[in-house]
Amino acid sequence: MDRRLVLLGASNLLRGFRPVLRAARAAWGGPVEVLAALGHGRSYGFRSRFLFRDLPAIVDCGLWRALEERPRRPTRALLTDVGNDIAYGAPPDQILGWAEECVRRLRGMDAEVVIAGLPVERLERLSPLGYRVVRSVFFPFHRWHSLAEALASVRTAEEGLRRLAAQHGATFVPLRPEWYGIDPIHMRPGQWDRGWRAILFAPEGAVAPPSAAEPAATPSAPRLYLLRPERRWIFGREQREPQPALLLPNGGSVSLY
C-alpha cells in the first residue's frame, strides 16, 4: 500500500527536505505521498515572514483540510523545529499548545508521529557573544530575551515535547550536539543524512526498514526548494497554487501548504 509522509517544520526541515524524501522513498519502496508545511521562519501559531514572503501558521494551513479530504493510508508525521517560535516571543506553554493540537489531529488520523526535540546541548554551549551573533544573524527583527531566559524557554519546551510524546503515543527524538557546527540551530550539511534518518526512522529504532525496490531519482534540492505552496503572500499580495506541486517519478507526489 502507498505510504504518506507529513512534514511540519521550519528552515531545518526545508534544508533536510531532500534527504528526508530520499530516505523515505528508498526505505518504503512504493509511491510516497508527501504533505508538508515548512519553510524559512515558519511558525506553528503565527503567520510568518521571511524577507518578502509570508506563510500561514502551520496549525491554520490547508494541510489539515487536505488530510481530511484524502483517503486514509499508512502515515508517518514528523513534527520538527518547534523551538523556532521561541524567537517570535511565544511562551513555551503557547508553543506546546500548538504542537499538541498538531499531534492530536495527526493521531486522530492514525498517523505515527515523531517529535524532534530541540538542540539543547548545543545551545547550552553558547557564549553570550555567540548568542548575540545567532540572534543578529538569524532573527534580527524578532524579540529575544537574555541568553539565560532563552535557554530556560528551550529547556521548558524540550521537556514539554517529551511529555507530549508520552501522552499521545508519539516517538520523541532528542537532537544530538554532533549534528551541529558553528551554527547551533541548523544541522550542518554533512550530518543531514544521518540526522534526518535518525528522526524519520525513530519508530524502527533509527534503522531504516528494508527497501522493496530502489526508487526513481529523487528531485534535486533546488527543485524542491522552489516549489510553490498552496497559499502564500509575496510583498503582501496573496498567491494560490493547486496541489500537489510535484508528481514524483514512481507515482508519489509532493504537496506544500
N, C-alpha and C positions, 0 to 999 in steps of 0.2 A: 504494500500500500504506500502511496505517496506520503512524504513527511512534510511537516510545516515547521518553520523556524521563525519565531517572533523575536525581534531585536529592539531593545529600548536602551537609549543612552545618548551620550554627547560626543565630544571630539575623540575620546579614546576609542569608542566603538566605531566611529567613522573611519579612523585610521586603520582599525583592525577589520573593517568590513570584508575585504577580500580574503584575508587569512581565515576568518570565521566561515565564510561561504565555501571556500575551497575545502576546508576540513570537513564540513558537514556533508558536502556532496561526495567527497572521497569515501567517507565512512558509511554513509547511508545508501550509497549506490544509486537508487532510482531518483526520479524527479523530486526536487525540494522547492516548496513554495515559501518564499520569504516575505514577511511583512515587517517593515522596520520604521521606527520613529527615532531618528538620530540626527546628529549634526553639530557643528561647532556652536558652543554656548547653549546647547539645548537644555531646557528646564522641564522638570516634571510638572510643575504647577503654574508657571508664568509663561506668557508669550515672550519669546526670547529673541534678541537681536545680535547678529554678528555682522559687523560693517554695515551694509545697506540692506541686508536680508533679515526678515523676521519669520519665525516659525511658531505655530500654535503650541501650547503646553501639551506635553505627552498625554496627560490624563484627559484632555479635551479633543485630541486629534481624531481624524477619521479612521484610524486603525481599528478602534473598538467596534465601530459600525461594520467595517469590513469583516471582522472576525465573526460577528453575529450573523451576517448575511451569507457567509461561505459555508459549505458543508464541513462538518466535523471531520478531523483526521488527526493522526498522532502528531502531537505538537510539543516542541521544546521551546521555552522562552528564556531569554537572558535579560536580566534587569541589572544594568550597569551604570556607572557614572553618577550615582545618586548624590555624591558629595558636591557635584557641580553647583547645586542650589545653595550651598553654604556661601558661595561667592556672591549670590544675589541677596544675601542678608536674611534668608529664610531661617527660622529657628529649627533645630533638629526635630522637634515634635511635629511641626508642619510638614517637613520633608518626609518623615516616616509615615505620616498620614497619606501623602500622595503615593508613596511606594506601596503601602498596604492596599490602597484602592486598586492599583495595578495588579498586585498579586492576587487579590480577591477575585477580580474579573477573570484573570487567567486560570486560576484554579477552578473557577466555576465552569470553565470550558474544558476541564480535564487536562490542562496543559501541565507538563513537567516544568517547574520553574527553578531556574538557577539564579541566585542573587550574588553578585560580586560585591565584595567588601570595598573598603577604601584603603589607599596606600598609607596606612597609619604609621608603620615602622619607618618608611622613607620620609614622611613629613616630620616625624619626631627628630630627625637628624638635621633639620633646617636650622641655620643660624638666623638671628634677627635680620642680618643683611640679606641672606638668601631669601627670607620670607618677603622682604620689601621688593626684591628683584622679581620674584614669582608674581607678586601682586601687581607690579607695574607692567610686566610683560603680557601676562595672560588675562588680567582682569582690571585694566586701568580705569574703567568707569564704574566699577562695582563698589559697593560699600563693604569694607572689611574692618574687622576689629584687630586687636593686638594679636601677636603670634600665640600667646597663651590662650586667649579666648578662642581663636580659630582652632587650635589643637583640641581644646575641650569640646567644641562642637563636632569635630571629626570623630573623636572617641565616642561621644554620645551617639552619633549617627551609626557608627560601626556596631556598637553593642545593640542598638535598636534593630538593625538589619539582621543580626544573629537571632534575636528573639522572634522577629517576624518570620524568618525561615522556619524556625522550630514550631511556631504556632500554626503555620499554614502548610506544613509538609513539603516545604521547598528545600533546596540544597544551597547552603551558604559556602562561598569560596573566598577565603582570605587572600589578599593580594600580596605577593612575595616581594620584598625590597629589591632583590636582584633583578627584577624585571624593569627597574627604573635606573636612570643615569643621572646626569646633571639636572634634567627636568624631573621634578619629584611627583608630577601629577599625570604624566603621559608615559606609557610604556615605550621603551626605546625600540626602534625598528628591529634590531637583532633579536629581540625577545617576543616579537608579535606572534610568531607561530607557536612557540612554547606556551606563552601566557594564555593565548586565546583557546588553544586546545585544552589546557588545564581547566579553563572555565566552562567551555562548551561541553566537555565530556565528564564533568564532575560527577554526574549520577552514575557513571560507569567506573568511578574511581580515577578519573582523568586519563583513562586508557581508551583510545578510540576503538569502537566496535569494528569488526572485520567488514571490508567493503564487498558488496556483491559484484560490483563492476567498476572499473575506473571511469569516471565521468568525462564528458567532453570538456574542452578547455573552459576554465572559469574566466569571465570577463576581466579585463585589466582594472587596476585600481583607479586610473583616471576616468575610465568609462563609468564605473560605479559612482565615483565622486561627483560626476556631472549630471547624474540622473535627477530629474525634477520631481519633487514630492507632490502629493495631491493638492496641497494648499500652502502657499507662502506669500509673503509680501516683499516686493522689490521697490525700494525707495517709497514705501508706503502704499504702493498700488498692489492690490490683490491679484494673484495669479492662481489658476486652477489647472490641474493636469490629470487626465484619466489614468487610472491604474489598472493593471500593472505597468510599471515604467519600462520593464525589460523582460523579454522572454529568453530563458536560458536554452542552450543547445539541446539538452536532454529532456526538454518538456517542462522544466520548472519555470519559475518566474520570480521577479523582484518587484514588490510594491512599496512605495515610500510615502510616509504620512508626516 
